[in-house]
């Protein structure tokens, strides 16, 4: 479940960092997060052609169980699997972010990373507080800063045009979730007739072109959803808001990313929201390279950008449709 994000205040400064708070939000996000997994016994996950070693993940999990109050509490509640998935998620995000850093030519001020760690009480304190092995605290801190930089780099460059419907009611035959999935599959099978399919299903057509910067102001939860991360031609089915009922079914007809960094917006955005924007912009890279998770950690959810316990515990769905003809 994505925590509710309040509309950013104009007084917020984008360079103010809150290491513990952001990572607490990250943990809340990933613990509610679908995909497929490799069977290789010595691999925790595969990102493109890069592998994440199972031994490294298991070693970190053991350290957390020995030292981290969060992990120890999870163990008492028989929920160590949640901590395990978070460890795997963090390493997958790091691999994806490494690609984004190179492609976008991002630069990180290492003193900012130092400050972030110091404000969290140093390596040992931060490791216990955010459930990360001490040797990885700096990597995770640097990744947080990078994700905020990535969010800043993309906030004024991305525009999507999507067509679909919002489903808010269940029927005798189908729940709202089932109805949304069925509609999504139909649209993916015949994207050229999306409007007709929506009308035949008894729903009002949503046809909207929206920039990421507009969405950040009007609907932040939509801005950090798969609507702004899915590839052109994809069909996504998700709950766009945790405060309102209903599922959004959307065919991404167009997804454009302007070259360069674009003209920066005058209004600053809270660094926590920029983090989520940056995280969502890793989705095209994840879809391009492919992410697989060892079944012992669940499955990869391309909508949540995190491992989920099983195919039945998803936050959304995504299908690649046939090419949408102009």
C-alpha positions in Angstrom: 0.0 0.0 0.0 1.3 3.4 -0.9 1.1 5.8 2.0 -1.0 8.8 1.4 1.2 11.7 0.3 -0.1 15.2 1.1 0.2 17.8 -1.6 3.6 19.4 -1.3 3.8 22.7 0.3 5.4 25.6 -1.5 7.6 26.1 1.6 9.2 22.6 1.3 12.8 22.6 0.1 13.8 19.8 -2.3 17.3 19.3 -0.8 16.1 18.6 2.7 16.7 15.0 3.4 15.1 12.7 5.9 16.8 9.3 5.7 14.8 7.4 8.3 11.5 8.8 7.3 11.8 8.0 3.6 13.0 4.5 4.2 10.2 3.9 6.6 7.8 4.9 3.9 9.7 2.6 1.5 9.3 -0.3 3.9 5.5 0.4 4.2 5.3 0.4 0.4 7.1 -2.8 -0.3 5.5 -4.8 2.4 2.2 -4.6 0.5 3.5 -5.1 -2.9 3.9 -9.8 -8.7 6.0 -11.3 -11.6 8.0 -14.6 -12.1 11.2 -16.0 -10.6 14.3 -17.8 -11.4 15.0 -21.3 -10.1 18.8 -20.8 -9.7 19.5 -21.8 -6.1 22.4 -19.4 -5.6 20.7 -16.3 -7.0 18.3 -14.1 -5.1 17.2 -12.1 -8.1 18.2 -11.3 -11.7 18.2 -7.8 -13.2 18.9 -8.0 -16.9 22.2 -9.9 -17.1 23.2 -9.0 -13.5 22.6 -11.4 -10.6 22.1 -10.7 -6.9 23.8 -13.4 -4.8 21.6 -15.4 -2.5 24.5 -15.7 0.0 24.8 -11.9 0.3 21.0 -11.5 0.9 21.0 -14.3 3.5 24.0 -12.9 5.3 22.3 -9.5 5.5 19.1 -11.0 6.8 21.0 -12.8 9.5 22.7 -9.6 10.6 19.4 -7.9 10.8 17.9 -10.7 12.9 20.9 -10.4 15.3 21.0 -6.6 15.5 17.9 -4.8 14.1 14.9 -4.1 16.4 12.7 -4.0 13.3 13.8 -7.4 12.1 13.6 -8.9 15.6 10.0 -7.6 15.9 9.2 -9.1 12.5 10.7 -12.4 13.7 8.5 -12.4 16.8 5.5 -11.8 14.6 6.6 -14.6 12.2 7.1 -12.1 9.4 10.7 -12.5 8.6 9.7 -12.9 4.9 8.8 -9.3 4.9 12.2 -8.2 5.9 13.7 -10.6 3.4 11.7 -9.1 0.5 12.8 -5.6 1.6 16.4 -6.7 1.4 15.9 -8.1 -2.0 14.0 -5.0 -3.2 16.7 -2.7 -2.0 19.3 -4.5 -4.0 17.1 -4.7 -7.1 16.5 -0.9 -6.9 20.2 -0.4 -6.6 20.9 -2.3 -9.8 18.2 -0.4 -11.7 19.4 2.9 -10.3 22.9 2.2 -11.4 21.6 2.0 -15.0 19.6 5.2 -14.6 22.5 7.1 -13.1 24.7 6.3 -16.1 22.0 7.1 -18.7 20.9 10.3 -17.1 24.5 11.3 -16.1 23.4 12.0 -12.6 25.9 13.4 -10.0 25.7 13.0 -6.3 27.3 15.3 -3.8 28.9 12.8 -1.4 28.9 15.3 1.4 25.1 15.2 1.2 25.3 11.4 1.7 27.6 11.9 4.7 25.1 14.4 6.2 22.2 12.0 5.6 24.0 9.3 7.5 25.1 11.6 10.3 21.6 12.8 10.8 20.5 9.2 11.2 23.0 8.6 14.0 25.9 7.1 12.0 26.3 3.8 10.3 25.5 1.5 13.2 22.4 3.4 14.4 21.1 3.9 10.8 21.6 0.2 10.1 19.5 -0.9 13.1 16.9 1.8 12.6 16.2 1.2 8.9 17.0 -2.5 8.8 20.1 -2.4 6.5 23.4 -4.1 7.1 26.1 -1.5 8.1 28.2 -2.2 5.1 25.3 -1.2 2.9 24.1 2.0 4.7 26.1 4.3 2.6 24.9 2.6 -0.6 21.3 2.9 0.5 21.8 6.5 1.5 23.4 7.3 -1.8 20.6 5.5 -3.6 18.1 7.7 -1.7 19.8 10.9 -2.8 20.1 9.5 -6.4 16.4 8.7 -6.5 15.5 12.2 -5.5 17.9 13.6 -8.1 16.3 11.3 -10.7 12.8 12.5 -9.6 14.0 16.1 -10.1 15.4 15.3 -13.5 12.1 13.8 -14.7 9.5 15.9 -13.1 9.2 18.4 -16.0 9.9 16.0 -18.9 7.3 13.2 -18.8 3.9 13.4 -20.4 1.4 10.5 -20.8 -1.8 10.1 -22.8 -4.0 7.3 -21.5 -7.4 6.0 -22.3 -9.5 3.8 -20.1 -12.0 3.8 -17.3 -12.4 3.8 -13.6 -14.3 0.9 -12.0 -15.8 1.5 -8.6 -18.6 -1.0 -8.3 -18.8 -4.8 -8.0 -21.5 -7.0 -9.4 -23.0 -10.4 -8.7 -20.6 -12.0 -11.1 -17.4 -10.0 -10.5 -15.7 -7.8 -7.8 -14.5 -4.4 -8.9 -10.9 -5.8 -9.0 -12.0 -8.8 -11.2 -14.0 -6.5 -13.5 -11.0 -4.2 -13.9 -8.7 -7.1 -14.7 -11.1 -8.4 -17.3 -11.5 -5.0 -18.9 -7.7 -4.6 -18.9 -7.2 -8.0 -20.7 -9.8 -7.1 -23.3 -8.1 -3.7 -24.0 -4.7 -5.3 -24.2 -6.0 -7.8 -26.8 -7.5 -5.1 -29.0 -6.0 -1.7 -28.1 -7.1 0.0 -31.3 -10.8 -0.3 -30.1 -10.2 0.8 -26.5 -13.0 3.4 -26.4 -15.5 1.0 -27.9 -14.5 -1.8 -25.4 -14.9 0.6 -22.5 -18.3 1.7 -23.6 -19.5 -1.9 -24.2 -18.5 -2.7 -20.7 -20.8 0.0 -19.4 -18.2 2.5 -18.2 -17.4 6.1 -19.1 -14.3 6.6 -21.2 -11.4 8.5 -19.6 -9.2 10.1 -22.2 -6.5 12.2 -20.6 -3.2 13.7 -21.5 -1.3 14.8 -18.4 2.2 15.9 -17.7 4.1 14.6 -14.6 4.4 18.1 -13.3 0.7 18.6 -13.5 0.0 15.3 -11.9 2.3 16.1 -9.0 0.2 19.2 -8.3 -3.2 17.7 -9.0 -2.9 14.1 -8.0 0.4 13.1 -6.4 -0.6 9.4 -6.0 -1.3 9.1 -9.7 2.0 10.8 -10.5 4.0 8.1 -8.7 1.9 5.3 -10.0 2.6 2.9 -13.0 0.6 5.3 -15.2 3.7 7.4 -15.4 6.1 4.4 -15.5 4.6 1.9 -17.8 5.8 1.7 -21.4 3.8 3.1 -24.3 1.2 0.5 -25.4 0.9 -1.1 -22.0 -2.3 -1.6 -20.1 -2.2 -1.0 -16.4 -4.8 -1.8 -13.8 -4.3 -0.3 -10.4 -5.9 1.6 -7.5 -4.8 5.2 -8.1 -5.7 6.3 -4.6 -5.7 4.8 -1.1 -8.3 7.2 0.0 -10.9 6.4 -2.7 -12.4 3.2 -3.9 -12.0 2.0 -7.4 -9.6 0.7 -10.0 -8.1 2.6 -12.9 -7.8 0.7 -16.2 -5.6 2.6 -18.5 -4.1 2.0 -21.9 -0.9 4.1 -22.2 -1.4 5.4 -25.7 1.6 7.7 -25.6 4.5 8.3 -23.2 6.9 11.0 -24.1 10.1 12.1 -22.4 11.6 15.4 -23.4 15.3 15.4 -24.1 17.6 17.1 -21.6 16.6 18.2 -18.2 13.9 20.6 -19.3 13.0 23.9 -17.7 12.9 23.5 -13.9 9.6 24.2 -12.2 9.5 27.3 -10.0 7.6 25.5 -7.2 9.8 23.2 -5.1 8.6 19.7 -4.2 9.1 17.8 -1.0 12.2 15.5 -1.2 10.1 12.5 -0.1 7.8 12.9 -3.1 10.7 13.4 -5.4 12.0 10.1 -4.1 8.8 8.3 -5.2 8.9 10.1 -8.6 12.5 8.8 -9.1 11.6 5.3 -8.0 8.7 5.2 -10.5 11.0 6.3 -13.3 13.0 3.1 -12.8 10.0 1.1 -14.1 10.9 1.5 -17.8 14.4 0.2 -17.1 13.0 -2.7 -15.1 10.6 -3.5 -17.9 13.3 -3.2 -20.5 15.9 -5.3 -18.7 13.6 -7.7 -17.0 13.5 -8.5 -13.3 13.2 -12.0 -11.8 13.0 -13.0 -8.2 13.9 -16.3 -6.6 10.6 -18.0 -5.6 11.7 -18.2 -2.0 11.2 -14.4 -1.9 8.0 -14.3 -3.9 7.5 -12.8 -7.3 8.3 -9.5 -8.9 5.5 -6.9 -9.1 6.2 -4.6 -12.0 3.5 -2.2 -10.8 4.7 -2.0 -7.2 8.4 -2.2 -8.2 8.9 -4.7 -5.4 8.7 -8.4 -4.6 5.3 -9.7 -3.5 4.6 -12.9 -1.6 2.6 -14.4 -4.4 0.7 -13.8 -7.6 -2.5 -13.4 -5.5 -1.0 -10.5 -3.5 -0.6 -7.8 -6.0 -1.1 -4.0 -6.0 -1.8 -3.9 -9.7 -1.5 -5.5 -13.1 0.3 -4.7 -16.3 0.0 -6.2 -19.8 1.8 -5.4 -23.0 -0.8 -4.8 -25.7 -0.3 -5.1 -29.4 1.2 -1.9 -30.9 -1.2 1.0 -30.8 -1.7 2.4 -34.2 -1.8 6.2 -34.5 
